[in-house]
């Protein structure tokens, strides 16, 4: 405990780190305040009894409750995530986008600008669906045309403002801003969900024992998730010896830490965005509702979860392929006089690293698919839906991943200034020196 307080004191002593943390807290506070500002012309009392289950409940969680409150931030950052997905897919299929990806910083700025423009278009389309289907007639206090137009403009502006807050957190705060905004929205729902599950167990069937079992199971799921997220396959790298004068350089063995879950939570985000399509079709074309479409919009159906799992496995391989570049890693090692023992430098090394990535990506994708469908399993087992979202799935992976990433950001600032890190006695990856995996960067979550 004494070491913890000493470390916290060291964090406060570092001016740059202190300013970044305070900036992050300020921007997140602005986001949370905005999530309680209701759209003009909406009667909040008329929205209190509307149920948000399944995909709508998950979307409401990502938006920090703004979706159910008809807030100006009701659509959250999901339109921006969807736009990022489209731009990355275009980077695979369209040569002009591939060229921009290879142009370095200037190309990245162009792609970011295109992502922003696409975010505006997607947000406006989603705003139309939100106003038409998610705000009941008795909640509207203005004439329909005036209300619809003003709400769509405000919702679009709200999403753009949240996107701007995320970029500011990334530039002037700690960690990835979009990830932190999503995490804060998820954490905001946790106390209410926990109390609702506790109350349902006491007043309904089961009693306190099943609730304790649920909490214990949630604890072990979190521990297992941390182990998998932090799991790496180390590839040894030997560097040639260089003698300059009386000093010897190189000749040491380091490791390339290839993560089992290199794609992070992005495959689930990608798959989730595609699973919103059947729900959107049902909203815009009620007459097209059929048994297949109904099954794909039912959060607990077998068809939904099997489709969801297959999409996650496919996107895991896709996202790993565009973020981890074995050829570039091999070239970097060769330039620095490094080689993998028993493997020829150059193309053979790249093929070897690629084969290792493929072998560890498959179990990683299976893990992501299992975690993603665990909330549905929990609901089938009788867990309250609001609490089941924390039992696994996107919410748990985002919480674990963002918390670990934020700790690593703080850790790096402390170690840079020769202070003991937060995780000195722990197993947080990133403390020890290692060869960094190099690849094309994408949205981190």
SVG drawing of the C-alpha trace seen along z (x, -y; Angstrom):
<svg xmlns="http://www.w3.org/2000/svg" viewBox="-48 -23 88 47">
<polyline fill="none" stroke="black" stroke-width="0.4" points="0.0,0.0 2.9,-2.4 4.4,-1.7 1.1,-2.5 0.8,-5.9 4.5,-6.6 3.8,-5.8 0.7,-8.0 2.8,-10.8 5.3,-10.3 2.6,-10.6 1.6,-13.9 5.2,-15.1 5.5,-14.7 4.0,-17.8 3.4,-16.5 1.7,-13.4 -0.3,-15.3 -1.6,-17.7 -2.5,-14.8 -4.5,-13.1 -6.3,-16.3 -7.1,-17.0 -8.5,-13.5 -10.7,-13.8 -12.0,-17.2 -12.8,-16.0 -14.6,-12.9 -16.5,-15.1 -17.7,-17.3 -18.9,-14.1 -20.8,-12.8 -22.5,-16.1 -23.5,-16.3 -25.0,-12.8 -27.7,-14.1 -28.7,-17.0 -32.0,-15.9 -32.8,-16.8 -34.9,-20.0 -38.6,-19.2 -38.4,-15.8 -40.4,-15.0 -37.9,-13.0 -40.7,-11.5 -42.3,-9.8 -39.0,-7.9 -38.6,-6.4 -40.6,-3.3 -39.3,-2.4 -37.4,0.9 -33.9,1.2 -33.1,4.9 -30.8,6.8 -28.8,4.8 -30.5,1.6 -29.4,2.2 -25.9,2.8 -25.9,-0.4 -27.3,-2.3 -24.4,-0.9 -21.8,-2.1 -23.5,-5.5 -23.4,-5.7 -27.2,-5.7 -27.5,-8.6 -29.4,-6.5 -32.3,-5.8 -32.4,-9.4 -32.6,-10.9 -29.5,-12.9 -27.7,-15.1 -25.0,-12.4 -27.5,-9.6 -25.6,-8.1 -22.3,-8.2 -19.1,-7.3 -20.5,-4.2 -20.9,-6.2 -17.2,-7.1 -16.3,-3.5 -18.5,-2.4 -16.8,-5.0 -13.4,-3.8 -14.3,-0.3 -15.4,-1.3 -12.2,-3.3 -10.1,-0.4 -12.0,2.0 -11.5,-0.4 -7.8,-0.4 -7.7,3.3 -9.8,3.2 -9.2,-0.2 -5.7,-1.1 -6.1,-4.8 -6.7,-4.2 -3.8,-1.8 -1.6,-4.5 -2.7,-6.9 -1.9,-4.3 1.6,-4.2 2.1,-8.0 3.0,-8.2 1.7,-11.2 0.2,-13.0 -1.7,-9.9 -3.0,-9.4 -4.3,-12.9 -6.2,-12.4 -7.7,-9.2 -8.7,-10.8 -10.4,-13.6 -12.3,-11.1 -13.3,-9.3 -14.8,-12.5 -16.8,-13.2 -18.1,-9.6 -19.0,-9.9 -21.2,-12.9 -23.1,-10.9 -23.5,-7.8 -24.6,-9.9 -27.2,-11.7 -28.7,-8.5 -28.7,-6.9 -30.2,-10.1 -33.2,-9.7 -33.8,-6.1 -33.3,-7.1 -35.9,-10.0 -38.4,-7.8 -38.2,-4.7 -36.7,-5.4 -38.6,-8.5 -42.2,-7.8 -45.0,-10.1 -46.0,-11.1 -42.4,-12.2 -42.3,-14.7 -43.3,-18.2 -42.8,-20.0 -44.4,-19.7 -43.1,-16.6 -41.2,-18.3 -39.6,-20.9 -38.7,-18.3 -37.3,-15.8 -35.1,-18.3 -33.7,-19.9 -33.1,-16.6 -31.2,-15.1 -28.9,-18.2 -28.3,-18.2 -27.6,-14.4 -25.1,-14.8 -23.4,-17.7 -23.4,-15.8 -21.6,-12.8 -19.0,-15.1 -18.4,-16.8 -17.9,-13.5 -15.4,-12.5 -13.6,-15.8 -13.4,-15.1 -11.9,-11.7 -9.2,-13.3 -8.4,-15.9 -8.0,-13.1 -5.7,-11.3 -3.6,-14.4 -3.6,-16.0 -4.6,-13.2 -3.8,-9.6 -4.4,-6.8 -6.8,-6.5 -9.7,-9.0 -12.4,-7.0 -11.7,-4.0 -11.8,-6.0 -15.1,-7.5 -16.6,-4.1 -15.2,-2.8 -16.6,-5.6 -20.0,-5.0 -19.8,-1.3 -18.6,-2.0 -21.5,-4.5 -24.0,-1.6 -22.3,0.8 -23.6,-0.4 -27.2,-0.4 -26.9,3.0 -25.2,4.5 -27.9,3.1 -30.7,4.3 -29.3,7.8 -28.9,7.8 -32.4,6.6 -33.9,9.1 -32.2,12.0 -33.4,10.8 -37.0,10.0 -37.4,12.7 -36.3,16.3 -32.8,17.6 -31.8,15.6 -28.3,14.4 -26.4,17.6 -26.9,17.4 -25.9,13.8 -22.7,14.6 -22.0,17.4 -22.6,14.9 -20.2,12.3 -17.5,15.0 -18.0,16.3 -17.7,12.7 -14.4,12.3 -12.9,15.4 -14.0,14.4 -12.3,11.0 -9.1,12.7 -9.1,15.1 -9.8,12.2 -6.8,10.3 -4.5,13.4 -5.6,13.8 -5.3,10.2 -1.8,10.0 -0.8,13.4 2.2,13.3 4.2,15.7 7.9,14.7 10.1,15.2 13.8,15.0 16.0,12.6 19.8,12.7 21.8,9.6 25.3,9.8 28.3,8.7 30.0,5.4 33.4,4.5 34.2,0.7 37.5,0.0 37.4,1.7 33.6,1.9 31.3,4.7 27.9,3.8 25.1,6.2 25.4,9.9 22.3,9.9 19.1,11.9 15.8,10.1 12.3,11.2 9.5,10.2 6.3,10.4 3.5,11.5 0.2,11.1 -2.3,13.9 -5.0,11.3 -3.2,8.8 -6.5,7.5 -7.8,6.4 -11.6,5.7 -11.8,4.3 -13.1,7.6 -16.0,7.6 -16.7,3.9 -16.5,4.7 -18.8,7.7 -21.2,5.7 -21.5,3.0 -22.5,5.5 -25.0,7.1 -26.7,3.7 -27.6,4.0 -30.6,6.4 -32.0,4.2 -31.7,1.1 -33.4,2.9 -36.3,3.9 -36.6,0.3 -36.7,-1.3 -38.7,1.5 -41.1,3.0 -42.8,5.1 -39.5,6.9 -39.6,8.5 -39.4,12.3 -38.2,15.3 -34.6,14.9 -34.5,11.2 -36.2,11.7 -33.6,14.3 -30.7,12.0 -32.1,9.2 -32.7,11.5 -29.7,11.1 -30.2,14.6 -31.0,16.6 -28.7,19.4 -28.7,17.8 -27.5,14.5 -24.8,15.8 -23.4,18.3 -23.3,15.5 -21.7,13.1 -19.0,15.7 -18.2,16.4 -17.9,12.7 -15.6,12.2 -13.3,15.1 -13.1,13.7 -12.4,10.1 -9.8,11.3 -7.7,12.7 -8.4,9.6 -7.5,7.0 -4.4,8.9 -3.3,9.0 -3.6,5.2 -2.0,4.2 0.9,6.7 3.3,6.6 5.8,9.6 7.7,8.4 8.4,5.0 9.4,6.7 11.8,8.9 13.3,6.0 13.7,4.0 15.6,6.9 17.8,7.4 18.7,3.7 19.7,3.8 21.7,7.0 19.2,9.2 18.0,12.7 15.9,15.5 18.2,18.5 17.8,21.2 15.9,19.0 17.5,17.3 17.2,13.5 14.9,11.8 11.9,13.4 12.2,16.7 12.1,14.8 8.9,12.9 7.3,16.2 8.2,17.8 6.8,14.8 3.6,15.0 3.2,18.7 3.5,18.1 1.0,15.2 -1.5,17.5 -1.1,20.2 -1.7,18.0 -4.4,15.9 -6.8,18.9 -7.1,19.6 -7.2,15.9 -10.2,15.6 -12.0,18.5 -11.5,16.8 -12.9,13.5 -16.0,15.3 -16.6,17.1 -16.3,13.9 -18.6,12.1 -21.5,14.6 -21.1,15.1 -23.7,12.3 -26.3,14.2 -25.4,17.4 -25.7,15.5 -29.2,14.2 -30.4,17.7 -29.1,18.8 -31.3,16.3 -29.0,13.3 -30.5,9.9 -29.8,8.5 -28.3,5.2 -25.9,7.1 -25.2,9.9 -23.6,7.3 -20.7,7.1 -20.3,10.8 -18.4,10.9 -18.7,9.6 -17.6,6.2 -18.0,4.4 -15.7,6.6 -13.0,6.7 -13.1,2.9 -12.9,2.4 -10.0,4.8 -8.1,3.6 -8.5,-0.2 -7.6,0.1 -4.5,2.1 -3.6,-0.3 -4.0,-3.3 -1.9,-1.7 0.9,-1.1 0.7,-4.7 1.2,-5.9 3.9,-3.2 5.9,-4.5 5.9,-8.1 7.0,-6.9 9.8,-4.6 11.0,-7.3 11.8,-9.5 13.3,-6.6 10.3,-6.1 8.9,-2.8 5.9,-1.9 2.4,-1.1 2.9,2.6 6.4,3.1 5.4,6.3 2.8,7.4 3.0,9.0 1.9,6.1 3.5,6.6 5.6,3.7 7.9,3.1 10.8,5.1 12.7,4.2 11.6,6.1 11.5,5.7 8.4,3.8 6.1,5.3 5.7,3.0 2.7,2.7 0.0,0.5 -1.8,-1.3 -5.6,-1.4 -8.1,-2.6 -7.1,-1.3 -9.8,0.1"/>
</svg>
